[in-house]
Amino acid sequence: FIYLQFLRMTKHYLPHLARLCLISTFLEDGIRMWFQWNEQRDYIEATWNCGYFLAICFVLINLFGQLGGCILILSRNFVQYACFGLFGIIGLQTVAYSILWDLKFLMRNLALGGGLLLLLAESRSEGKSMFAGVPTIGESSPKQYMQLGGRVLLILMFMTLLHFNASFFSIIQNMVGTGLIVLVAIGFKTKLAALTLVIWLFSLNLYFNAFWTIPAYKPMHDFLKYDFFQSMSVIGGLLLVVALGPGGVSMDEKKKEW
């Protein structure tokens, strides 16, 4: 199969590309906190009526929390702590920006969390690789369930891309997309399904979130840029699935036992 040849050729590079894509939304948002310092501070102060000091603290936490987490993940140092820190940032922003009440944004944030969960699972396996060959009982179980949770959360991004109308193209797109989503969730032909979703999501991302075509002074530029990098992070999570496989809680793994 062509995709198996692709996996063999890219097995040393794919995890690095996956991590870079995964942290891209945090990197972009951290940089945006720096360049839009006043706007972000004023928004939080006005929305929550929390005062100047707390608004500044919010911006600082987002700025250093996201950029620091990205640096740690890319340098492969304290990856688990970086992941927990970025989980905290997602939770903080979900509350601060009232994402909790917007189903589409909430599902996308949960998908982002799924990508981090997969990264956390990868870092656990790396941490234990020094004991390779030493028999252990059930130590990989948390990692397996992290991979399952990560896969299930990742597909929430695609739930926001389904179009519920009667056009022929939308029906076909929904059927194919739903089929691929189910395959990734249950872990059947996982690498092929995840790679297909990567190509699909990347194509949709370039088409629908082309923020570079909108002048920087228009609000739509920032909205599209935010969506673009969030989608890239979910792509990063899917690339981790392609690179590392679905984990123990999957049909692909169970087939090996049969």
Secondary structure, DSSP 8 states (H G I E B T S, - for coil): -HHHHHHHHHTTTHHHHHHHHHHHHHHHHHHHHHHTHHHHHHHHHHHH---HHHHHHHHHHHHHHHHHHHHHHHHTSSHHHHHHHHHHHHHHHHHHTTGGG-HHHHHHHHHHHHHHHHHHHHHHHHHHGGGTT---SSTTHHHHHHHHHHHHHHTHHHHTT---S--HHHHHHHHHHHHHHHHHHHTSSHHHHHHHHHHHHHHHHHHH--GGGS-TTSHHHHHHHHHHHHHHHHHHHHHHHHHH-S-SSSHHHHHHH-
